[in-house]
Amino acid sequence: MGLLSFLLLGLVAGAIAKRIMGTDRGGCLVTMLLGIAGAMVGGWLGITLFGVPLGSFFSLRTWLLSIGGSLVVLFVYGLITGGRSGRR
């Protein structure tokens, strides 16, 4: 998977995870960074727990692992920031 597709995957996975969690923390850049971190965490969890790595961009397994990892990262981010929205 190329860098651009990984960034797109991170942006979309982060946005989906934010919708699932019902949070509105940060903007597009924060969402992308959390999604990219989530994709890495999801890939690591997939290999460690299930023995399956991230696949191609259009693989359902890739998307599910990335969104799951993004949920984990978003949860930890919420714990660290104390649930602050960052917007005023």
C-alpha positions as CSV (number, residue, x, y, z in Angstrom):
1,M,0.0,0.0,0.0
2,G,1.4,3.4,-1.0
3,L,1.8,6.4,1.2
4,L,-1.1,8.3,-0.3
5,S,-3.5,5.4,0.1
6,F,-2.3,4.9,3.6
7,L,-3.0,8.6,4.4
8,L,-6.5,8.2,2.8
9,L,-7.1,5.1,4.8
10,G,-6.1,6.8,8.0
11,L,-8.3,9.8,7.3
12,V,-11.4,7.7,6.5
13,A,-10.8,5.2,9.3
14,G,-10.2,8.0,11.8
15,A,-13.5,9.8,10.7
16,I,-15.4,6.5,11.0
17,A,-14.0,5.9,14.4
18,K,-14.9,9.4,15.5
19,R,-18.5,8.8,14.4
20,I,-18.7,5.5,16.2
21,M,-17.3,7.0,19.4
22,G,-19.5,10.1,19.0
23,T,-16.7,12.5,19.6
24,D,-15.8,15.7,17.9
25,R,-12.2,16.1,19.0
26,G,-9.8,18.0,16.7
27,G,-10.0,18.8,13.1
28,C,-9.1,17.0,9.9
29,L,-5.4,16.9,10.7
30,V,-6.0,15.3,14.1
31,T,-8.4,12.9,12.6
32,M,-5.9,11.9,10.0
33,L,-3.1,11.5,12.5
34,L,-5.3,9.4,14.8
35,G,-6.4,7.3,11.9
36,I,-2.9,6.7,10.7
37,A,-1.9,5.7,14.2
38,G,-5.0,3.6,14.4
39,A,-4.1,1.8,11.2
40,M,-0.7,1.0,12.5
41,V,-2.2,-0.2,15.8
42,G,-4.8,-2.2,14.0
43,G,-2.1,-3.8,11.8
44,W,0.0,-4.6,14.8
45,L,-3.0,-6.1,16.7
46,G,-4.0,-8.1,13.6
47,I,-0.6,-9.6,13.4
48,T,-0.2,-10.1,17.1
49,L,-3.6,-11.4,18.1
50,F,-5.0,-13.0,14.9
51,G,-1.9,-13.6,12.7
52,V,-3.3,-11.5,9.8
53,P,-1.5,-8.4,8.6
54,L,-3.1,-5.5,6.8
55,G,-4.0,-6.4,3.2
56,S,-4.5,-4.2,0.2
57,F,-6.3,-0.9,0.2
58,F,-9.6,-2.4,-0.9
59,S,-9.5,-5.4,1.5
60,L,-12.3,-5.5,4.1
61,R,-9.8,-6.9,6.6
62,T,-7.6,-3.8,6.2
63,W,-10.5,-1.5,6.8
64,L,-11.8,-3.4,9.8
65,L,-8.4,-3.6,11.4
66,S,-7.7,0.1,10.7
67,I,-11.1,1.2,12.1
68,G,-10.6,-1.0,15.2
69,G,-7.2,0.4,15.8
70,S,-8.5,3.9,15.3
71,L,-11.1,3.2,18.0
72,V,-8.4,2.1,20.4
73,V,-6.3,5.1,19.6
74,L,-9.2,7.5,19.9
75,F,-10.2,6.0,23.2
76,V,-6.7,6.4,24.6
77,Y,-6.6,10.0,23.2
78,G,-9.8,10.7,25.0
79,L,-8.3,9.4,28.3
80,I,-5.2,11.5,27.8
81,T,-7.0,14.8,26.9
82,G,-9.7,14.2,29.5
83,G,-12.5,14.4,27.0
84,R,-11.7,18.1,26.1
85,S,-12.9,19.0,22.6
86,G,-10.1,21.4,21.8
87,R,-12.6,23.9,20.3
88,R,-13.7,27.1,22.0
